[in-house]
């Protein structure tokens, strides 16, 4: 998944960020969907509350059912 501020892609809002050493995990709200993205070290990390755009290759997605 690519997180950008470009004009194209799925709109999402950054809920929170978690620094994990070599990566940063973003919690995102994208409409009715809750998502997480892992950014590599050295990537620009958007601040909490900012709007970003998501683009991805469908074959690279990992979908999970919502918890009951």
Buried (B, 14 or more C-beta within 10 A) or exposed (E): BBBEEEEEBBEBBBBEBEEEEEEBEBBBEBEEEEBEBBBEEEEEBBEEEEEBBBEBEEEEEEEEEEEE
